[in-house]
Amino acid sequence: MDYSTFKKEIPELISQKLGAEYKVRLFELRKYNGIVQDNLSIQKKEVSISPCIDLRYYYQKYIQGTAIEEIGNAILAYYMRSMPEQLEPSNLLDPGYVRNQVVCSLVNTDRSREFLKECPHFPFLNLSVVFYLLIDDVSIGAGTVLIRNFHLQQMKLKKEELLELAMKNMGRLLPADFMTTEQLISELRGGCPETENGTAECSNGYADSKVIDNRHPLFVLTNSRRSYGAVWMMDAEVLRRVADHLKDDFYVIPSSIHECMVLPAGYHLKTESLSQIVRRINRTKVAPEEVLADSVYRYDRARGRLIIAA
């Protein structure tokens, strides 16, 4: 079965299983880095929220030999797990809820221009800050809702308010975490399991580089949940604390939207060599939608500034 046929059969199969009480539809969702994702929406009548289910992930399972009936059951199981029981959908647009739960992440500006047309955003070097709501629900754990332009109008908030609120909330909800790569690898020991949407939970090829080796210990800057943590590279106070810890200028290498690698400048590595490593790993180790930038950044401790170094 080719993908076009799969896209037709899955919504029909899910509709048959759930009955007339549910509306099942397929739609395209524009994501970071020019990615357009085919998503399945399953919506119960009188319920206005629904998880986004990446259909290509399940098509890969089909290609690998999973029966279409099993895939239908897996999609339904994921839907049931993902639907919050405690969250009122109206809360998502309530200004008070937004003020407490809005946080932010970084995306690549050039690769996400069409995506950015749909979302409130701010520039940061060659990147852009976008916003999302962090949802904590006792039944599903943590989830996120990207804030798009039409949400902002309904929330009755100004774009400028989002940035101030998000940075304040980040420290409370998703505080910065700085550690060695050895500490992170130890934490994630057991491998990089595949997530529901088909991406890897961790990606790391930097320690295998001929330029970055055991003589040059790597550090990681992320957040407490290891998700969208690269955004901390834009926080002046966090960068200052990192510089104080290292007692040196340092390079920031965005290994994905989730984390940055940090290298003390005292290692005297060539920025062009670092840039080549970033480009290679982005193309071989990181999911396309999770690539942040091919650039290398340098923090000047004396000036308290982050610049694009290569």
N, C-alpha and C positions, 0 to 999 in steps of 0.2 A: 504494500500500500504506500503510495507516495504521500508527501506532506499535505498536498491540496485535498486529497481524499480524507486523510486523517482529520483535517480541520473541520470537515463537514460531518464526519461520523461521530466524533467525540461529543459535540453539543447535543446531537440527537440521542446518543446513548445516555448521557446524564439526564436529559429531559425525561426519557422513558423511566429511568430509575426513580426520579423524584416526583413526577406527576405535575399536575396543573398548578399546584400551590407555589411552584418555583418558576422563575424566569431565568433561562440560560441563554447567554449570548457570547459571541466572540467579537473582540474589538482590538484595535491596534493602540499600543501605548508607547509614546515617544519617551525614551530614556536617555541617560547620559551618553556622550561620545557618539551621537548619531545612531544609536541602536533603536530600532523600532521592534517592539516585542508583541507577539500575538498572545493576548490574554483571554482567559475564560472567566466570565463573571457568572456567579450563581447567586441569585437574589430571591429571598423569600418575600412573598407579598407583605406589604406594610413594614418591611425592614429596608432602610435606605443605605446600608453599608454592606460591602462584600469584599472578601480578599481577592487580590489579583493572582491568578493562577497561570504561570508561564507554560503555554502549550508545547513549546519546542523542547522543554525539559522532558515532558512525558513522551514526545515523539522519539527522542533518543532512547528512552526505555523500550519503546516499541521496536525500534531498529535492533536493539540488543536482544530481542526475543521475548519480551513480556507480552502476554496475550492482551488483546484489546479490552476484554472483560475485566482483567486484573487492573488495567490502567484506569478504567472507569471507577472501580472500587477505591483505588488509591487516591484519585482526585476527590471523591466524596469524603474519604477519611480526612484528607488534608483540609477540605472545606469545613468539616465539622470541628476539627481541632482549632481552626483559625478564627471561628466566629466568637467574638466576645459576648459573655453573658451579662456582665455587670455594666458595660458601657452603654450609655444612651447616645444614639447617633447625633441627636441635637447638640450634645456637649461639644462635639468636634468643632462647631462653629461658634460656640459661646466665647465671647472675648475673655472672660475670666479664666476659662479652661485653657485657651490658647496662651494667655500670658504666663501660665504656670508650666506649660508643656512644650512650648516651641523651642526647638534647638536648630542647629545648622550643620551643613557639610560643605565640602569643596568639590567642584567639578571643573573639568578642563573647558575653558572658554571657547577656543577655536573649534573643538570637536563637538561642542554642545550648543551651537548657536540656535538651531531650530528649537531645541528643548528649552533654552533660556527665554525664548519669546513667550512661552506659556507660564513662566514662573517669575515671581518677584526675586530679584537677585542684586548683588553688589559685586563690583570688581575687586580682586585682590591679586596684584601682580598679573600674571597671565592666566589666572584662575578666576572662578566666580563662586560666591557664597550663595547657597540656596537654603531653603528652610523646610523643616518638616515637624510634625507633631509626634512626640514620643508617647505611645499609648502603653500603659501598664495595666493589665487585666489579670485577675486571679485565675481565670480559666485558660488563657493562652500565653501568659507571660508578656513579653515585650513585642510591640509592633510599631510600625511607623506609617504616617500619612504625609505624603509630599504636599506642600502648600503651593497651589497654582494660583494664577491671577484671579480667577473667579471666586476662589475661596477667600482671598483677601478682601474682596468687596463685601462678601457676606459676613465676614468677621468684624467689619467696621474698624479695621486697624490700618494705620499707615505703614508703608514699607519700611520707613526709617525706624518705626517702633519695633519691628520684628528683629532687627539686628541687635538693638540694645537688650531686648528681652532674651533673645537666644543666647547671647554670650553670658548673660547672668545665669540663665538656667543651666548652661553647660557645666558650670562649676558645681552645681548642685546635683544634676541628674547624670552627667557623663564626665566626671572630672578627668583631667589629664593624667596619664600614666607614663612614666619614663623608666626604662629598664634596659638591661643588656639583651641581645638576641638570645643568649644562652638561657636567660630567665624565661623569655617568651617561649622558646622551644621546649623547655622543661614543663611549662604550663600546658602546652599543647601536645605533649608527648603522647605518642600513639597514632600520629599521622594527622592528615588534613581531611577529615571526613567530608563527604559531599552533602550539601544542604538541600532543602526541599526544591529550590529553584535551580539546582544543578551547578552552582558555583562552589568553589572551595572555600572553606572557612579560614584558611591561612595560605599565603603564598610567599615563598622565600627562596630566592636563588642567589642572593647577594653573598652569602657566606661561601658559596662555591666558586666565586670569582677568583681569577688569578691576580687581580689588582687588590681586591679586599680579601685578606686571608687572616690567619690566626695572629699575625703580628699587628693587625689593625682591628681591634675589637669593635663590633658594631653595637649601636644603641638603637632603641625603638621608642618612638613617640606615638602614642595612641590614646585611647580613652578606656575607662573602666570596663566597658562592654566589648571592646575590640571591634567596634562597628562604627564606621564613619569617623574614625579617630584622627585622620590626617588634618582635620580642620584646626587642630591645636597649633599648627605651624603658623597660624595667623595671629596668635595671641601674644602680645608683646611681653607680658609678665611671665608667661610660661617659657618663652624663649630666653628671657633674661635669667631665669632660674636654671635652665639647662646650661647656659654659658657659665654661670657661677659654679655649677657642679663640675663641669669639664675644665674650668679655668682656662678657656681658650675660645677662639672663634670656632665655628663648626659648619659643616655642610649638611643640608637637609635634602634627602633623596626620597621623593614620594613613591613608595613601593606600591601603593594602591590608594583608593579613596579611604581605606580603613586605617592606614598607618604610614609613618615616615621612618626611614632609617636616618640615623644621625652619626656623623663621622667628625671627630675633632680635626680642625684644620692643621694641627701640628703633625699629622701623618704625612703632610706634604705630597698628597696625591694630586695628579693632574686632573683638572676639571673635565677636560675632554675625554679622558679615560673613564671617569665616572659617568659622563653623559652616555658614552657608548654602552656601558653596562646597563644603565637605566633603559635605554631603547631596546636592547636585546631581551632583557627580562620582561619588559612590558609586552613584547611580542610572543614570548614563549611560555611565561609562567603565570601571567595575570589574565583573568577573564576580561574580554574587551570592554564590558560595561563598568569594570572596576579600575581601569587604568586612569590615573590622575594626570600625569604629565611626563614628558620625556626630559624635562628640565632638571638641572641641579641648582639648588639655592645655597647661598652662603649667608650666615649670620655674622655681622660685625659687632663684636662685643663692646668695643669702645663707643660706637655710635648708636648701638641698640637698634640696628636696622637689618632687615632681611632683604637680600637682592637676588636677582637671577644671575647665577655665575656662569652657566652654560646651557 
